[in-house]
């Protein structure tokens, strides 16, 4: 399942708010614009589809999703930033 939310209000040029895109396995990416967010969501959906039916006893869902997402992001303009690297988290 892929979800998204904003932090700090609705992201605009005049504020520091941002979007966060999440996968149920725990992977998160953040960005500032709705168009970029939509591109990240599309990448997440493609990576999610690539991991459907995976035996999670062999490799965890998070690891499998991260590998699939990295492969997709390699050729994408919509990479997003790692949520863990966001200095704005925890204002």
N, C-alpha and C positions, 0 to 999 in steps of 0.2 A: 504494500500500500504506500502510495506517495502522497504526501501532504505538503502544504506550504503555509507560512504565516509571516506577518511583518513584526518587526521589533522597533519600538519607539514611535509608533504611529504609521501613517501611510507614507512610504518613501517618496520624497520630492526633492527637487534640487535645493530647496531652502532648508532642509533638515538633515539630520544624521541617521534617519530611520533606514532600515534595510529589510530585504526579503530573506527568508530561510526556507530552503527546500529540503525535505526529510524523506528518507526511506525507512520502512518498518524495521529493517535490519540494524538501523542506527547511524547510517551515513547521512551527513548533512553538508550542504553547500550554501553560501550566501552571496547576495549581489544587491545592487541598488535599483535596477529598473525592472519594470514589469515585463518588458520584451525579453530581456536577458533571462529573467526568472522562467519565462515560458520555454526558452531554449534549454535551460537546465532541466526542467520538468520532462521535456521530450527525451533528453539523454537518459534520465532516470528511468523513464518508461521503457526505453529500448534495453537498458541493462537489466531491468526487472524481468522483461520478457526472455532475455537470454538465460536467466537462471531458473526458469520455471521447470519443475520436475527434478531438480537437483537433489541428490541424496545428501542431506545435511549431516549425516553420520560420517561422511568422508571428509568434507570441508564445510566450515560454518557458512551460514547464509550471508553473513556480513563479509567474510573474505571473498566468497564467490561474487557477490554484488560489487564489491570494490574492484576486483579484477576486471569484471565486465565493464564497469563504468570507466575505469582508466583506459581500456582499449577503445571505448567509444569517444571519450574526451580527447584522445590523441589526435583525432581528425576533425574535431568540432571547434567551432568558434565560441561555444558556450560551455566553458569549463567550470565557472564558478570558483569561489574561494573556499578553502577548507574552513569549516565553522570553528574549529579549534584555534585557528590563526586570527580570529576576529577580535581585535583589541576593544571593540565596542561592547562586547558581551560582558555583562555584570557592571554596567555603569553605576 
